[in-house]
């Protein structure tokens, strides 16, 4: 099939950037979206032109590195489509599109995600939120058998649901406020739900929320676009859990937090 691609090209964070149109013919419906971009780049290189820069790693829907906005939707994750719901870009195949389609491809848009080049953005802000408290640092002793600490199944299931977050930033790109609440809530909840994370839970949530605010992410206004765009379908219910954790920590054990 023949496609018209309108791709955002930007040299660096200081460049204004613009949409550039490319015509691509003989696209197989069996290609993945990234394979289609590979074909485009091969043609650009043959013509002596600059290839389109985009992130990718596992290409198996695991890492979330392949983050981009397709036709206005992060990861092209159309909540109404059975073929593109709960997927990353690399798991979208060209059979989803039709001959003659025009496809808009852009980077994630957020102040906290400055553009590095073309479709690649710097998502280091999410790493710094994790560094602020998304870990267990207390001495838990030697490694023990996994079944030695009884954990109710519903609690274990919730912790695993939160731990599915891959930190791709789709929730930020989908939110009109560029909020990182779903990401931060998932990282807070996966530890706060388990016994090993209880000791530091007050300090953890206060520090991670403070760092999130420092990075310039917006606040949550309950539009649930984050949940719809999440390739791992992390529930927005974790945001409510984090808010409760934060309120309890602020009353019970307030801490003067200095974000990194």
Secondary structure, 3 states (H helix, E strand, C coil): CCEEEEEEECCCCCCCCEEEEEEECCCCCCCEHHHHHHHHHHHHHHCCCCCCCCCCCCCCCCCCCCCCEECCEECCCCCCCCCCCCCCHHHCEHHHCCCCCEEEEECCCCCCCCEEECCEECCHHHHHHHHHHCCCCCCCCCCCCCCCCCCCHHHHHHHHHHHCCCCCCHHHHHCCCCECHHHHHHHHHHHHCCHHHCCCHHHHHHHHHHHHHHCCCECCCCCCHHHHHCCCCCCCHHHHHHHHHHHHHHHHCCCCCCCC
